[in-house]
Amino acid sequence: SAINDFLIDKDKEVLAASVSQLRIKPEQQELVVAWILEHGYSETLQKGRQSAFALLELLDRGVFEGVAVQAPMSKCMGRLADLQLDCPQAKEYFSFLLEEADKRGTTRAVFEGFAKLLT
């Protein structure tokens, strides 16, 4: 998949173009976002960071709509304590994702409010 390829070669242009060509419908975007988030918190921190960058690039480039992030992020934040039992790095992954999103003007609003759930 384009996302897996990005995790290997980290080419932002290829990621955006490849995922755009898939023409993922808005109602399916939530499922893809949920997969990216799961991949991010369940992998090593280095791979998790690449997943975070992939998600942010897709949002920045308008490939995914910001609204597609809300439900999957809410679900993850709501069960963060449970996630950390199996994936101790989950909190660090979400902290990294939110910090990176905060640095980007285009994705900052998408993730507003989630940082307070990490405390």
N, C-alpha and C positions, 0 to 999 in steps of 0.2 A: 504494500500500500504506500501511498505518497507520504503518509505520516511516518511510517517505519523507515522509508528512504531518507526522510529529513533527519531522523534520529541518527542515521549513519553518516550522511554527507553534509548535513546542516546547510543546504542551499535553500535560502528563503524564497528565491524567485521560483525555483522548481516546485517547492512545496505549494505555494499559492496557485501556480498554474495547474499543477496536477490535481489538487483538490477542487479547484474551480471547474475543471473538465468533468469531474464526477457529477456535477450538477445535483448536489445534495439538497433535497427539498428542506424548507425551513422546519417542518415537523420532524425531520430526521436528524437535523443538526444537533438537537439535544442528546441524541444517542451517541453521536460521534464525540461531542464534548465530554459526555460521561466517560467514554472509553479513554479519551486523552487524559482526563483527570485520574482515572483509575490507574492507568499506565504510569502516570507521574508519581503518585504516592506509593505505589507498590514496588517500584524499581529502585535501583541505587540512586543516591542523591544526584549524581552526575546525569544519569539518564532521565531522572525526574525533572531536572532543570531544562533539559532539551525538550521534554514534553511541554513544559511551561512556555518556553520560547515558541514552540510550534503553535500552541493555542493562541498566544498573543499575536503572532504574525498573521494567523488566519483572521483574527478579529481586526487587527490594524488595516489589513488589506481589503476588508469588506467581504471576505469569502464566507464568513459566518456572521450572523446577526448577533448583536450583544444580548438580546433576549434569550438566545439559545443557551446562555451560560447560567442564567438565574436558577432554574430548577436543579440542574446537576450540582452546582456549587452549594445551594441550600441543603441539598440532601447530604453531601459530604460534610459540610460544616455541622449539621445536626447530629451526625454520628461520628464525629472526629475522635472522641474518646475510644469508641469501639474500633475504629480503623487503626488507631495507634497500638492496639493489642497485637494485631497481626503485622502491622507496618509501622514500626517505631519512628520512622522518618517522615510520616505523613504530615505532622504539624510543621516540620521544617520545610517540606515541599510547599505547603499552602502559604507559609510565610514568605517564601521566595517568590511564588507566583504573585502574591499581592504586592510585594515590594516592587517587582518588575512592572506590574500593571500600573502602579502609582507613578512610575517614572515616565510612562507613555501617556501623553494627553488623550489619545484616541480611545484607550481602553480603561482609563482611570474610572470613568463613570460606571462602567459595566460591573466593576468589582467593589464599588462603594458600599460600605456597610458590613462587608464580610470580615474585615480586619478585627472588628470588635468581638467577633465570635471565636477568635483564636486565643483570647486571654482566659 
